[in-house]
Each structure stands twice: as C-alpha cells, then as structure tokens.
Amino acid sequence: MSVFIAGVVIVVLLGLAFFFVLTVTEAGQLLRGRRAGPAVEPGRDAATQELRLRYARGEISREEYLQRKIDLEEF
C-alpha cells in the first residue's frame, strides 16, 4: 500500500512540476510579446519591409516612401 501511495505522490509532483514549467514558459513568452499574432498579413509585412529597405538604401525619396506606405496600408 505504501508503494502505491509513493507512486501517486511521484505522479502528482511530476504533474505539478510540468504545470509550473509550462506556466513560467508561457508567461515569459507573453511578456516578451512572442505570442502576439502578426499585426498584419505576412505578404503585406514583406511589402512594408521591402519598402523600408528601399527607403533606407536611398532608392526612393521620403515623399515616395510615405505615399507608398499609405497605399500599402489601404490595401
């Protein structure tokens, strides 16, 4: 009987440990913002990133950058 109780205690402790690790991991991810879904669609995000890169490289003017950014947001 005492072996059975020891087994139950071990299973309960392992379950609590798993729950604790899972909770701490999820809380850490939430605090870092990793669980938040993408703010925009992946394709739109890629287009915005490319637009930013072209502006950073000096390929387009500020005015063109702002207009295209507005156009992408309306899409």
C-alpha positions, 0 to 999 in steps of 0.5 A, a space after each residue: 500500500 505504501 508503494 502505491 501511495 509513493 507512486 501517486 505522490 511521484 505522479 502528482 509532483 511530476 504533474 505539478 512540476 510540468 504545470 509550473 514549467 509550462 506556466 513560467 514558459 508561457 508567461 515569459 513568452 507573453 511578456 516578451 510579446 512572442 505570442 502576439 499574432 502578426 499585426 498584419 498579413 505576412 505578404 503585406 509585412 514583406 511589402 512594408 519591409 521591402 519598402 523600408 529597405 528601399 527607403 533606407 538604401 536611398 532608392 526612393 525619396 521620403 515623399 515616395 516612401 510615405 505615399 507608398 506606405 499609405 497605399 500599402 496600408 489601404 490595401 
